[in-house]
Amino acid sequence: MNQITILDGGMGTELQARGLAPGERPELFGMDHPEVIEEVHRNYIAAGSRVIYSNTFGANGHKLVGTGKTVAEVIAANVATARRAAENSGAAGVRVALDIGPIGELVEPLGTLSFEAAYELFREMVVAGEEAGADLVIFETLTDLYEVKAAVLAAKEHTKLPIWVTMTFEQNGRTFLGAAVPSVAVTLDALGVAALGVNCSLGPVELVPIVDELMEWTDLPIIVKPNAGLPDPRTGAYEMTAEDFGREMTVFAQRGALIMGGCCGTTPDFIRALTAAVAEGAADRPARKKRKGVASPGRVAEYGKLNVIGERINPTGKKRLQQALLEEDYGYIKKLAISQQEAGAQVLDINVGAQGVDEEKIIPYVVKAVQSVVDLPLQIDSANPKVIEAALRVTNGRVIINSVSGERERMDAIFPLAKHYGAAVLGLAMDEKGLPETAAQRVNIAERIVAEAEKYGLEREDIIIDCLTLTVSAQQVQAMETLRAVREVHERLGLHCALGVSNISFGLPARGHMTENFLIQAMHVGLDFPIINPNTKGVMDAVVSFRAVSGEDVDCAAYIERFAPEQAEMRRRKELGITGDEAAGAVQTSAAESADAVDPLMDAIIRGLSDDAERITRKLLTEMAPMDIIQEKVIPALDIVGDRYEQEIIFLPQLINAANAATAGLELIKVRLAEAGQGVSKGKIILATVEGDIHDIGKNIVKVVLENYGYQIIDLGRDVPIQRVVEVAIEKKVGLIGLSALMTTTVTAMKKTIEALHEAGHPCETIVGGAVLTEDYAKEIGADHYAGDARSMVEIARRVLG
């Protein structure tokens, strides 16, 4: 396909110009005024649109609560209107896309909405859309990759509709919830969507680098549906003209984007200009260069040429982990995950196979627990396909299935799961005959695994082969056969290779020497997915050194970062007269002492470990005054997290996890203070999404963070009448009011709310925030402060309330 498909433009602004009131739901307006919606659709078709979006963006069961309308009837009515417009337009080949936006609640672990509940909400919508006659489904304006997975699976499993997905990115190249471009591209490609891309948030110019990066990671048709530049919050108008928009969109056509339209601020004039601009150069446009064909480690884990799979979440031989699984002690499992990520793992193996453990029941909880504290791809390790599928349904991002072998029954069970859920597979070079003795036999089995996987539609680059590590003390000749097999699989077949490296030294003394030596040799011949314990210093030293030698570690930066402090410490010890093994031991002791010096409660909060935070706080309450715990530990920990967030070392999920961990401890502190007749509040703050605006995810995040800093939050919710804000501020004697608005059309309500507070004579200060606001405009509407995110809101609260 090399023909450009033109989408439609914005729906909201078109409806507002035709009578949609602030805060009124477009989907319900469409049911009452189908002729208005049909007119908008027909105008876009006349302008060149050949795919029109149904007026169903927010028609999910969560948002329709209290409206008296069902999902099925809202979607049926609005899809019918779009179908009528398409069929009566006189244009050939116009398709109707069932338009679905985000649910409006954060999905676990960041929020309270379960993955299963999200899946069900999307299922209800896509089934209704297909029954109503939609030609395809488009999930748009999403920022959470986990929510997207629920949506795509619901559509795949309950309809035959082609699936398109567009996500919304910030200028830093990540979504609001921190998903990076490679993660989005690889995950959605693997899940089997028909097209993917970007929409909303930014204009065409700002989206160029994001689209370029998307094209590096997928061969799927790319969708580009930008805003009309950036809005002026004073007027709500967008900065671009239709002609500017059309001209800038030709950049994407020249790069190979195949599906283009407009989002917020675009009108039929913009689509007309886009249609004309890309049509002029369509004939001369070069075909997009295909990316696939060479195995890319990034398809499995987006880190580098060498990816360490952490093996510690496997109960074999680990009594403490076995106990944790039996007792459903997920806090211990979270710490295993964090420690491996911090030690350098890029993928985490998950195995819950222990005596007495119901694997199928517990593995979703283990997966969710791990994903709540780390953002690494997972490897699901089980002999039971049902256990594997239970895990695959709830994994967020890329996942590897470990393991499939050359056995026919095993391949028939695993490959369909891998294809459906977009998983990579790790294949063992063994079959019904057992363990092969020669490298040639292992390579032959690998070829059979690949051939069968490709029959199921899996890509070669998503296949990892384990050439089997046998213990050298019992089968010495097999060590070299394994290495020969790895070289052949890597060089001739062009596949990824994995090995359970530590198996080589089982039963031998001083195992570390043997393990490290074998690992180095294996990496040299093509091992790129070593399965090791990343908390073992020697093996990770070998990995870091290999990356420097291979050139993956540019300028040896990571090598220097790892070893320079160690060398400096050794030099210092030597100057003190401590030499040789004694000095090395002293360095290790010093490192251990430094780790012990980290405050346990602060560490638990920073890492997002709620169970630990609660347990440690409970103990501290027997030793310290409650307010001292807050001032000396909770707030300093949150400050560290806030600094890392501002520096983009961490992203929103980690910020929320830290806030939730702090909450776990603060709840205990509040109880203690209440028993003593005291309060924890540093002051009261009202938060409200202004009248006419129904978006509140950002406000809810700010609420969680502020509460953990000790402020009492009065959350008035969304679409809050102006007088309601004034009344509560006066009644509760609140000195700081936070107002949120996401839409340009509701910024006027924000201004009126500030004016009403001033007219009432109430002594307070106001903070405003939201995607469409700027600091200059905040001053213009009379706000005392502008907050771009939760972290800046905290700083303002500190200045105003202390």
DRENBAMAR-37302 format. One record per residue (C-alpha): residue number from 1; x, y, z. Coordinates in steps of 0.1 Angstrom, whole numbers, always signed. Each point is the difference from the previous one (the first is absolute). Layout:
N
NUM, X, Y, Z
...
//
This chain:
802
1, +0, +0, +0
2, +15, +33, -11
3, -31, +21, -4
4, -6, +27, +27
5, -32, -3, +20
6, -15, +32, +12
7, -18, +1, +33
8, -23, +27, +14
9, +8, +28, +23
10, -12, +13, +34
11, -35, -8, +11
12, -3, +20, +33
13, +6, +35, -13
14, -24, -7, -29
15, -27, -10, +24
16, +6, +29, +23
17, -5, +23, -29
18, -33, -17, -6
19, -14, +2, +36
20, +19, -25, +21
21, +0, +15, +35
22, +31, +0, +23
23, +1, -33, +19
24, -27, -16, -22
25, +9, -34, -12
26, +4, -1, -38
27, -12, -35, -3
28, -34, +9, +17
29, -2, +32, -20
30, +4, -22, -31
31, -30, -21, +10
32, -22, +31, +4
33, +14, +17, -31
34, +10, -26, -26
35, -5, +25, -28
36, +28, +22, +14
37, +24, -30, +3
38, -8, -11, -35
39, +7, +34, -14
40, +35, +0, +17
41, +7, -34, -15
42, -11, +10, -35
43, +21, +32, +1
44, +30, -21, +8
45, -8, -25, -28
46, -4, +29, -24
47, +34, +13, +11
48, +17, -33, -9
49, -5, -23, +31
50, -3, -36, -9
51, -1, -13, +36
52, -23, +19, +23
53, +0, -5, +38
54, -33, -7, +17
55, -11, +23, +28
56, +6, -26, +26
57, +34, +10, +16
58, -13, -1, +36
59, -29, -24, -3
60, +13, -25, +25
61, -19, -15, +30
62, +21, +20, +25
63, -7, +34, -15
64, -37, -7, -7
65, -9, -8, +36
66, -29, +21, +10
67, -10, +11, -35
68, -28, -25, -3
69, +15, -12, -33
70, +17, -33, -8
71, +32, -5, -19
72, -18, -20, -26
73, -26, +27, -8
74, +24, +29, +0
75, +24, -18, -23
76, -27, -13, -22
77, -15, +35, -5
78, +33, +17, -8
79, +14, -27, -22
80, -33, +0, -19
81, +4, +38, -6
82, +35, -5, -13
83, -12, -28, -23
84, -27, +22, -14
85, +24, +28, -7
86, +24, -24, -17
87, -27, -17, -22
88, -17, +33, -10
89, +31, +20, -7
90, +5, -11, -36
91, +36, -8, +7
92, +12, -35, -6
93, +18, -22, +26
94, -7, +21, +31
95, +5, -22, +31
96, -14, +6, +35
97, +25, -4, +29
98, -14, -8, +35
99, +18, +27, +20
100, +10, -10, +35
101, +19, +21, +25
102, +14, -7, +34
103, -23, -12, +27
104, +7, +29, +23
105, +14, -19, +30
106, +36, -12, +6
107, +4, -37, -4
108, +18, -20, +27
109, +27, +2, +14
110, -1, +38, -4
111, -38, +2, +6
112, -28, -21, +14
113, -15, -12, -33
114, +10, -37, -5
115, +13, -12, -34
116, -30, -24, -2
117, -25, +29, +6
118, +17, +21, -26
119, -2, -29, -24
120, -37, -5, +6
121, -7, +37, -6
122, +18, -1, -33
123, -17, -33, -9
124, -34, +15, +5
125, +8, +29, -24
126, +17, -20, -28
127, -28, -26, -1
128, -26, +28, -2
129, +20, +18, -27
130, +3, -31, -22
131, -37, -7, +4
132, -8, +36, -10
133, +20, -4, -32
134, +34, +16, +6
135, +26, -10, -25
136, +30, +2, +24
137, +8, +10, +35
138, +24, +28, +10
139, +13, +4, +35
140, +13, +35, +3
141, +15, +26, +24
142, +12, -27, +23
143, +31, +4, +23
144, +0, -33, +19
145, +14, -30, -19
146, -17, -23, +25
147, -34, +15, -7
148, +8, -3, -38
149, +7, -37, +5
150, -34, -5, +17
151, -16, +18, -29
152, +17, -19, -28
153, -6, -34, +16
154, -37, +8, +4
155, -2, +9, -37
156, +20, -30, -11
157, -19, -25, +20
158, -36, +13, -5
159, -1, +16, -35
160, +14, -4, -35
161, +7, +37, -4
162, +34, +12, -11
163, +17, +18, +29
164, +18, +33, -2
165, +16, +17, +30
166, +14, +35, +5
167, +16, +11, +32
168, +7, +35, +13
169, +36, +11, +7
170, +16, +29, +19
171, +29, +19, -16
172, +24, -21, +20
173, -9, -30, -22
174, -20, -18, +26
175, -37, -3, +8
176, -14, +17, +31
177, +4, -33, +19
178, +36, -4, -12
179, -3, -25, -29
180, +29, +4, -24
181, -4, +0, -38
182, +18, -34, -4
183, -22, -16, +26
184, -31, +12, -17
185, +11, -10, -35
186, +13, -35, +9
187, -29, -9, +24
188, -28, +11, -24
189, +17, -16, -30
190, +3, -33, +19
191, -36, +2, +11
192, -10, +0, -36
193, -16, +34, -6
194, -5, +10, -36
195, +14, +35, +3
196, +15, +22, +28
197, +10, +35, +6
198, -4, +33, +18
199, -28, +25, +6
200, -8, +31, +20
201, +22, +18, +25
202, +25, +15, -25
203, +0, +16, -34
204, +16, -14, -32
205, +33, +16, +5
206, +4, -13, +36
207, -10, -36, -11
208, +27, -4, -26
209, +27, -16, +22
210, -26, -22, +17
211, -13, -13, -33
212, +35, -5, -13
213, +8, -22, +30
214, -32, -20, -4
215, +10, -8, -35
216, +33, -14, +12
217, -18, -26, +21
218, -29, -12, -22
219, -9, -7, -36
220, -37, +5, +7
221, -19, +29, -17
222, +5, +31, +20
223, -28, +23, +10
224, +6, +37, +6
225, -29, +21, +14
226, +15, +32, +16
227, -16, +30, +15
228, -1, +33, -19
229, +32, +10, +17
230, -2, +12, +36
231, -31, +19, +14
232, +0, +35, +13
233, -17, -3, +34
234, -12, +36, -2
235, -23, -7, -30
236, +0, -38, -2
237, +12, +4, -37
238, +28, -21, -14
239, +30, +17, -16
240, +0, -17, -34
241, -19, +9, -31
242, -15, -27, -22
243, +27, +7, -26
244, +28, -2, +26
245, -14, -33, +12
246, -2, -15, -35
247, +36, +11, -8
248, +14, -14, +32
249, -18, -34, -4
250, +18, -6, -33
251, +31, -8, +21
252, -17, -31, +13
253, -11, -10, -35
254, +36, +3, -12
255, +11, -22, +29
256, -25, -27, -8
257, -30, +6, +22
258, -30, -15, -16
259, -30, +12, +22
260, -4, +37, +8
261, -26, +23, +15
262, -4, +27, +26
263, -9, +1, +37
264, -8, +30, +23
265, -4, +33, -18
266, -2, -15, -35
267, -31, +6, -22
268, -12, -11, -34
269, +22, +28, -14
270, +31, -17, +15
271, -10, -34, -14
272, -6, +16, -34
273, +35, +16, +1
274, +15, -33, +12
275, -17, -19, -28
276, +13, +24, -26
277, +35, +2, +14
278, +7, -37, +2
279, -17, -8, -33
280, +24, +22, -18
281, +30, -19, +11
282, -15, -35, +4
283, +11, -12, -34
284, +37, +9, +6
285, +1, -12, +36
286, +26, -28, +5
287, -12, -33, +14
288, +8, -3, +37
289, +31, -20, +7
290, -7, -33, +17
291, +15, -4, +35
292, -4, -37, +5
293, +22, -28, -12
294, +29, +2, +25
295, -4, -13, +35
296, -2, +30, +23
297, +4, -3, +38
298, -22, +30, +3
299, -30, -20, -11
300, +2, -20, +32
301, +15, +24, +25
302, +7, +36, -11
303, +34, +4, +18
304, +29, -12, -21
305, +19, -27, -17
306, +5, -20, +32
307, -30, -4, +23
308, +3, -16, +35
309, -29, -22, +11
310, -2, +1, +38
311, -7, -36, +13
312, -7, +7, +37
313, -39, -2, -1
314, +2, -38, -5
315, -7, -21, +32
316, +22, -29, -10
317, +24, -4, +29
318, -12, +32, +16
319, -18, -7, +33
320, -8, +36, +8
321, -16, +6, -34
322, -20, -33, +3
323, -13, +13, +34
324, -9, +33, -15
325, -20, -16, -28
326, -18, -23, +24
327, -8, +30, +23
328, -7, +24, -29
329, +26, +23, +13
330, +3, +23, -30
331, +21, +25, +19
332, +29, -24, +0
333, -4, -7, -37
334, -1, +38, -8
335, +34, +4, +18
336, +15, -28, -21
337, -12, +18, -31
338, +14, +33, +10
339, +33, -14, +11
340, +5, -17, -34
341, -9, +32, -19
342, +23, +20, +21
343, +28, -25, -6
344, -4, +2, -38
345, -26, -25, -11
346, -19, +10, -32
347, -26, -29, +2
348, -13, -18, +30
349, -8, -37, +0
350, -33, -9, +19
351, -5, -36, +11
352, -24, -9, +28
353, +3, -38, -2
354, +3, -11, +36
355, -16, -29, +19
356, -34, +10, +14
357, -3, +31, -22
358, -30, +4, -24
359, +21, +14, -29
360, -29, +10, -22
361, -17, +19, +29
362, +31, +18, +14
363, +20, +10, -31
364, -22, +30, -10
365, +5, +14, +35
366, +37, -5, -2
367, +2, +16, -34
368, -20, +30, +12
369, +21, +3, +31
370, +32, +0, -20
371, -14, +25, -25
372, -10, +23, +27
373, +36, +7, +10
374, +21, -6, -32
375, -6, +8, -37
376, +20, -29, -15
377, -12, -26, -25
378, -8, -33, +16
379, +8, -36, -9
380, -28, -24, +10
381, +14, -34, +9
382, -23, -29, +4
383, -7, -35, -14
384, -37, +7, +1
385, -16, +19, -29
386, -29, +11, +22
387, +24, +16, +25
388, +17, +17, -29
389, -32, +14, -14
390, -11, +12, +35
391, +32, +20, +2
392, -1, +12, -36
393, -34, +16, +4
394, +12, +24, +27
395, +36, +8, -11
396, +6, +36, -9
397, +24, +4, -30
398, +22, -26, -16
399, +2, -35, +14
400, +19, -32, -8
401, -14, -35, +4
402, +25, -24, +15
403, +0, -26, -12
404, -11, -18, -32
405, +20, -30, -13
406, +1, -19, -32
407, -27, -23, +12
408, -31, +2, -23
409, -25, +1, +29
410, +19, +28, +17
411, +3, +21, -31
412, -37, -4, -8
413, -9, +12, +34
414, +24, +30, +3
415, +2, +16, -34
416, -37, +9, -2
417, +3, +17, +34
418, +31, +19, -11
419, -17, +12, -32
420, -32, +11, +18
421, +17, +19, +29
422, +29, +13, -20
423, +26, -19, +20
424, +35, -10, -10
425, +10, -36, +5
426, +30, -18, +15
427, +5, -33, -16
428, +20, -28, +15
429, +22, -19, -24
430, -15, -34, +10
431, -29, -22, -11
432, -18, -32, +6
433, +33, -19, -2
434, +14, +20, +30
435, +32, +20, +2
436, +21, -1, -32
437, +37, -7, +4
438, +14, +20, -29
439, -1, +36, -11
440, -13, -11, -34
441, -30, -17, +16
442, -8, +31, +20
443, +2, +22, -30
444, -23, -23, -19
445, -26, +1, +28
446, +3, +38, +0
447, -8, +1, -37
448, -31, -21, +5
449, -12, +23, +28
450, +5, +30, -22
451, -18, -16, -29
452, -30, -9, +21
453, -1, +34, +17
454, -1, +17, -34
455, -30, -21, -9
456, -18, +16, +29
457, +10, +35, -12
458, +28, +6, +25
459, +30, +21, -11
460, +35, -15, +0
461, +11, +30, +20
462, -24, -10, +28
463, +16, -34, +4
464, +27, -8, +25
465, +17, -34, +0
466, +15, -16, +31
467, +28, -24, -11
468, +0, -16, +35
469, +26, +4, +27
470, +9, -33, +17
471, +22, -4, +30
472, +36, -2, -10
473, +9, -23, +30
474, -22, -28, -14
475, -1, +7, -37
476, +32, +18, -8
477, +0, -4, -38
478, -35, +16, -1
479, +14, +35, +10
480, +17, +4, -33
481, -29, -15, -19
482, -22, +27, +15
483, +24, +27, -10
484, +2, -14, -36
485, -38, -1, -2
486, -3, +36, +13
487, +24, +13, -27
488, -19, -19, -28
489, -34, +11, +12
490, +11, +36, +3
491, +21, +4, -31
492, -16, -23, -25
493, -37, +1, +11
494, +2, +36, +12
495, -19, -8, +32
496, +2, +12, +36
497, +16, -24, +24
498, -6, -6, +37
499, +17, -23, +25
500, -6, -8, +37
501, +36, +8, +6
502, +4, -11, +37
503, -9, -36, -9
504, +35, -4, -13
505, +16, +0, +35
506, -25, -20, +19
507, +17, -24, +24
508, +34, +17, -3
509, +20, +19, +27
510, +5, +37, -6
511, -29, +1, -24
512, +5, +37, -8
513, +32, -5, -19
514, -15, -27, -23
515, -33, +20, -5
516, +18, +32, -9
517, +24, -17, -24
518, -28, -18, -19
519, -21, +31, -1
520, +29, +20, -16
521, +6, -27, -26
522, -38, -3, -8
523, -4, +37, -4
524, +30, +0, -24
525, -17, -26, -23
526, -35, +17, +0
527, -18, -4, +33
528, -21, +32, +3
529, -26, -11, +26
530, +20, -15, +29
531, -23, -13, +28
532, +20, +8, +32
533, -2, +14, +35
534, +7, +37, -5
535, +7, +4, +37
536, +32, -21, -4
537, +27, +26, -4
538, +24, -22, -20
539, -24, -8, -28
540, -12, +35, -4
541, +36, +12, +0
542, +4, -23, -30
543, -31, +13, -17
544, +11, +37, +5
545, +35, -8, -13
546, -13, -19, -30
547, -22, +30, -10
548, +30, +22, +1
549, +21, -23, -22
550, -29, -6, -25
551, -6, +37, -4
552, -35, +0, +13
553, +12, +21, +30
554, +10, +31, -19
555, +32, +16, +13
556, +0, -27, +27
557, -23, +24, +20
558, -19, -27, +19
559, +33, -19, +7
560, +16, +31, +15
561, -31, +8, +20
562, +0, -35, +15
563, +37, -4, +8
564, +15, +34, +6
565, -15, +5, +35
566, +11, -35, +9
567, +36, +7, -12
568, +0, +33, +20
569, -11, -18, +31
570, +27, -26, -5
571, +26, +27, -3
572, -13, +17, +31
573, +2, -33, +20
574, +35, -6, -13
575, +11, +34, +12
576, -13, -10, +34
577, +22, -31, -1
578, -28, -25, -8
579, +12, -21, -30
580, -8, -31, -21
581, -31, -21, +9
582, -4, +20, +31
583, -5, +32, -20
584, -25, -17, -24
585, -19, -13, +30
586, +0, +35, +15
587, -15, +14, -32
588, -28, -25, +1
589, -6, +8, +37
590, +0, +37, -7
591, -27, -6, -27
592, -21, -20, +23
593, +3, +26, +27
594, -11, +27, -24
595, -30, -21, -10
596, -9, -4, +37
597, +4, +37, +6
598, -30, +7, -23
599, -30, +8, +21
600, -24, -30, -3
601, -32, +20, -1
602, +13, +25, -25
603, +13, -29, -21
604, -34, -17, +0
605, -17, +32, -11
606, +25, +7, -27
607, -4, -35, -14
608, -38, +0, +3
609, -1, -29, +25
610, -33, +6, +18
611, +1, -31, +22
612, +35, +8, +12
613, -9, +36, +6
614, -29, -10, +22
615, +20, -25, +20
616, +29, +23, +6
617, -23, +29, +10
618, -18, -22, +25
619, +34, -8, +16
620, +11, +37, -1
621, -32, +11, +18
622, +14, -19, +30
623, +32, +20, -1
624, -8, +35, -15
625, -27, +27, +2
626, -24, -3, -29
627, +7, +35, -14
628, +38, -7, +2
629, -5, -30, -23
630, -18, +22, -25
631, +25, +28, +1
632, +32, -20, +2
633, -8, -29, -22
634, -32, +1, -21
635, +4, +35, -14
636, +37, -3, -7
637, -7, -32, -19
638, -27, +16, -20
639, +23, +29, -8
640, +26, -24, -14
641, -27, -17, -22
642, -12, +35, -11
643, +35, +10, -10
644, +5, -32, -20
645, -34, +6, -17
646, +10, +35, -10
647, +33, -12, -14
648, -19, -28, -19
649, +20, -26, +17
650, -33, -15, +10
651, -35, +5, -14
652, -36, +2, +12
653, -5, -36, +9
654, +30, +1, +24
655, -12, +33, +14
656, -34, -15, +7
657, +15, -32, +15
658, +21, +21, +24
659, -31, +20, +10
660, -20, -32, +6
661, +28, -14, +21
662, +1, +32, +21
663, -38, -2, +4
664, +4, -35, +15
665, +21, +14, +28
666, -19, +33, +4
667, -33, -18, +6
668, +16, -15, +31
669, +13, +34, +11
670, -33, +16, -5
671, -16, -26, +23
672, +26, +6, +27
673, -4, +38, -2
674, -38, -3, +1
675, +3, -21, +32
676, +20, +27, +15
677, -24, +27, -11
678, +23, +14, -26
679, -1, +4, -37
680, +25, -4, -28
681, -11, +28, -23
682, +23, +28, -9
683, -30, +18, -15
684, -31, -4, -21
685, +0, +0, -38
686, -30, -1, -23
687, +5, -18, -33
688, -26, +2, -28
689, -4, -5, -37
690, -19, +30, -11
691, -35, +2, -13
692, -5, -15, -34
693, +31, -22, +2
694, -4, -37, +8
695, +37, -10, +0
696, +16, -7, +34
697, +28, -26, -3
698, +27, +27, +4
699, -19, +16, +30
700, -2, -34, +17
701, +37, -6, -4
702, +7, +35, +16
703, -23, -10, +29
704, +19, -31, +8
705, +33, +18, +0
706, -12, +30, +21
707, -16, -23, +26
708, +33, -17, +5
709, +17, +33, +8
710, -25, +5, +28
711, -26, +22, -15
712, -38, -5, +5
713, -15, -2, -35
714, -37, +9, -6
715, -6, -15, -34
716, -31, +15, -16
717, +2, -23, -30
718, -5, +10, -36
719, -24, +24, -18
720, -3, +20, +32
721, -23, +30, -1
722, +17, +34, +7
723, -21, +8, +30
724, +7, -34, +15
725, +37, +8, +1
726, -7, +33, +17
727, -24, -14, +26
728, +24, -28, +11
729, +30, +23, +1
730, -19, +23, +24
731, -17, -27, +20
732, +32, -20, +6
733, +23, +31, +2
734, +23, -13, -27
735, +30, +21, -9
736, +12, -17, -31
737, -22, -10, -30
738, +12, -22, -28
739, -20, +1, -33
740, +5, -23, -29
741, -11, +2, -37
742, +9, -22, -29
743, -21, +15, -27
744, +6, +35, -15
745, -37, +6, +1
746, -2, -3, +38
747, +29, +23, +8
748, -26, +28, +0
749, -17, -18, +29
750, +33, +0, +18
751, +3, +38, -4
752, -35, +5, +12
753, +6, -22, +31
754, +30, +21, +9
755, -20, +32, -5
756, -28, -13, +22
757, +24, -8, +28
758, +14, +35, -2
759, -35, +15, +0
760, -9, -20, +30
761, +29, +16, +19
762, +13, -33, +12
763, +37, +1, +9
764, +15, -28, -20
765, +25, -6, -28
766, -7, -20, -31
767, +20, -25, -20
768, -9, -10, -35
769, +12, -28, -22
770, -9, -21, -30
771, +12, -10, -34
772, -12, +31, -18
773, +13, +25, +26
774, +33, +20, +0
775, +16, +21, +28
776, -6, +32, -19
777, -37, -7, -5
778, -4, -11, +37
779, +11, +36, +9
780, -23, +15, -26
781, -31, -17, +15
782, +9, +11, +35
783, +15, -32, +15
784, +26, +4, +27
785, +20, -30, -11
786, +4, -24, -30
787, +8, -37, +6
788, +12, -21, -29
789, +0, -33, +20
790, -5, -15, +34
791, +35, +8, +11
792, -3, +37, -7
793, -34, +0, +18
794, +18, -13, +31
795, +26, +28, -1
796, -28, +26, -3
797, -18, -15, +29
798, +31, +2, +21
799, +5, +37, -8
800, -36, +8, +8
801, -9, -23, +29
802, +33, -11, +13
//
